């Protein structure tokens, strides 16, 4: 706080030759950072302060607080030098308004009353300094200079803080993106391992399953031949004692029932072998590790093999699976990755209609693209969550029942293949996912986005 001058005559407002020189103007301030507004209801004081400050700064004057606020609304001022006591709004009220409307404007209060409480009140409200009138003009100039320097430093600090916060936000987004990509890479490795495991299991089961399935026909033929031979023996005339022994043996082993059981066992084993064969074929179709290259693929075949893998969930008594397949051309793609898309979408649909409902799978060709729609009549997705369904780790399932990566993985795979995926949903009515894929895609175009696939 400035020390009041003991001189009381108006002449003492003039600069003194013995007064210390004002501090140099900071070099980084432009005209907007030096513009000063002098507010005082006394014209003499107002003009005196303004004439003194104009030697270094662009300076304007106002006769009241209202006029000062009007000037501040027209253009920015770096500093306001205001009298405390004025008609109408006081300097304190002006200080409050400036703090609320123009927080980057510094304020110095001036008053002819030396009261400590008044000084403290002004400083608490945000004033940089408080000078007593009459005051040495060199002291006033130095005070203004220091206030402007402090304002410039504070504004630079604010701008630097804002820049740091912006950079921190960019770093945070980059970190989140990195984590998303890392999670996708981890999921990609998991799916690759799962595909290798499925292909390995399919390969190991393929040969013994083939043996069993192939031998079942031979076993049936052999059984029928033995049955024919036994029937022939039954028509022969035996000695009474031999006939009695044969009847006793037939009764003991349950001959007639044994023949019926043998037919049933052979039939059941054949059906089981067929199911094992189908599972092996579906695993091979789904993993496609023997077809890992970029090639033309039948989309419907992939949908069917995926549906068979989910057979238990899609064939529940209260779930209806409707197929509406249009004629489609073969599509350029990585078959195993597209099968992962169908698996995720069909599994989600099955979860949505777990309590009963319908799942509809339709395919159409639209120009140079094929469109696959998978819809359900389940509980739907809330509007607030609809825009987040493709975000990594977002899931509406209970903890432990979902990772929140399925649809994120799906989005990445579809995007890599040059396609698009959209979702429509109404709570309580169901959800529809629409996948659009180009029929012809260059392999290098799909490979260029490999980092997006999980």
ZILINDA-V620453 format. One record per run of one state. SS is the DSSP state (alpha for helix, beta for strand, coil for the rest). FROM is the first residue (numbers start at 1). LEN is the number of residues. If there is no record, write none. Layout:
ss:SS from:FROM len:LEN
ss:SS from:FROM len:LEN
This chain:
ss:coil from:1 len:9
ss:alpha from:10 len:4
ss:coil from:14 len:22
ss:beta from:36 len:4
ss:coil from:40 len:3
ss:alpha from:43 len:11
ss:coil from:54 len:5
ss:beta from:59 len:4
ss:coil from:63 len:2
ss:alpha from:65 len:10
ss:coil from:75 len:4
ss:beta from:79 len:5
ss:coil from:84 len:7
ss:alpha from:91 len:11
ss:coil from:102 len:4
ss:beta from:106 len:6
ss:coil from:112 len:4
ss:alpha from:116 len:9
ss:coil from:125 len:4
ss:beta from:129 len:4
ss:coil from:133 len:4
ss:alpha from:137 len:99
ss:coil from:236 len:4
ss:alpha from:240 len:14
ss:coil from:254 len:1
ss:alpha from:255 len:33
ss:coil from:288 len:1
ss:alpha from:289 len:3
ss:coil from:292 len:3
ss:beta from:295 len:3
ss:coil from:298 len:1
ss:alpha from:299 len:11
ss:coil from:310 len:1
ss:alpha from:311 len:4
ss:coil from:315 len:4
ss:beta from:319 len:7
ss:coil from:326 len:5
ss:beta from:331 len:3
ss:coil from:334 len:1
ss:alpha from:335 len:18
ss:coil from:353 len:4
ss:beta from:357 len:10
ss:coil from:367 len:2
ss:beta from:369 len:8
ss:coil from:377 len:6
ss:alpha from:383 len:4
ss:coil from:387 len:19
ss:alpha from:406 len:11
ss:coil from:417 len:3
ss:beta from:420 len:7
ss:coil from:427 len:3
ss:beta from:430 len:9
ss:coil from:439 len:4
ss:alpha from:443 len:5
ss:coil from:448 len:2
ss:alpha from:450 len:3
ss:coil from:453 len:2
